[in-house]
Amino acid sequence: MSIMTVTSSYRWCALLAMCGITLAGGGCSRTPAPSLQVVNVGTVQQYTPDAGQKFSTSISAFAQVDLAFKSGGLVENILQVKGDDGRTRPVGVGDKVSAGTELARVRLSDYELRVQAAQAALEQAKAQLASAQANREDAKFNYDRATSLYQTASLTKPDYDRAVQQYTSAVASVQAAEAGIANAQSDLDTAKLALHDTAIRAPFSGWIVARYIELGMLAGNNTRAFTMVDTRRVKATFAVPDYTLSEIRLGQRQELRLDTVRETVHGRVTAISQVADPSSRVFSVEITIDNPKDTLRPGMIGSLTIGQGYPGPPCLVVPLSAITSSKDIANGFAVFLLEESAGKTYARSHDVKVGRTFGNSIEVVSGLAEDQWIVVAGGSFLSDGQEVRVIP
């Protein structure tokens, strides 16, 4: 074909494209083939469980609280402690404090004035009550005298009505004065409470793990000032599958091994979740451990073994990453098996029933055979029957 013929051919292609005509097999343009999904593969393995089941656990504080100001104002005092260098400094991270210790306070003068004003208002209300009571006694005397005279026709009806009205008014004044005293007392109690709340005190003996305030800063109501933890006891939490729950009970004594503590640590099971985590389908278990010497600290990692006896029978396992959701069974599980056809590799979804977990592997109770090739990574991005490119 000559250069002129090729050029003419491309012109016709361009013209037909502008007119919206698709050329079949004309070679004007070609859609690139889609790239294949890359997956990691492996085989179904046989595994013999150890005696007992091992779980990892982490240590957390028995209690952790954020301490905040209830009465706002300028921070005028922070507890001073002596540092390792002998110098005095504000209490901060890593300092241990006793229950009831005053950690910080805002300026008192504003709240003291409120207490004084409320006290003065209460005294005034008491004086008003005394005056109202005296007026009521006078009105009562006049009312009794008017009643006697009116009954003997020695007093006119208008004069009697006036005495009744004065007595009724005097009684109402006493009641109003008593209500005023109650309100004034309430205002005084509120002012005293606000004065008391200018200080933040440690709710328990424990450690300061964070400080958010400095001298001179303006703290509003509910401004967080410190975070404290109670480590006289600590908690070790871990998660177990449902078939392990029968081997755990409340109050059970449990042995733990921590990477940073040489001796074995003992505690007791104090909480077992009644509901499984919806995503992982495991149950949370909590162990409480006495920690009088503060040797255990939140964040430490350890391990424990649930159950004892001889090694269990062999079972088939696959990596946890190989498990996907079943497309046919609600809340069911599946893996992707590999199939070869015409020199190409395809991933087929296959339902399985799973059982116990062993580290990063999970038991397959039914649905697979040993040494079958499966997708172990990338299955969550696949659809049933999709062609894939395999990476061992």
FENQUI-V95413 format. One record per run of one state. SS is the DSSP state (2 for helix, 1 for strand, 0 for the rest). FROM is the first residue (numbers start at 1). TO is the last residue. If there is no record, write none. Layout:
ss from to
SS FROM TO
SS FROM TO
//
This chain:
ss from to
0 1 2
2 3 18
0 19 36
1 37 43
0 44 44
1 45 48
0 49 52
1 53 68
0 69 72
1 73 78
0 79 79
1 80 82
0 83 87
1 88 90
0 91 95
1 96 97
0 98 101
1 102 106
0 107 108
2 109 151
0 152 156
2 157 196
0 197 198
1 199 201
0 202 205
1 206 211
0 212 217
1 218 219
0 220 223
1 224 240
0 241 241
2 242 247
0 248 252
1 253 258
0 259 264
1 265 272
0 273 282
1 283 290
0 291 300
1 301 306
0 307 313
1 314 319
2 320 322
0 323 323
1 324 325
0 326 332
1 333 341
0 342 343
1 344 358
0 359 360
1 361 366
0 367 372
1 373 377
0 378 378
2 379 381
0 382 385
1 386 391
0 392 392
//
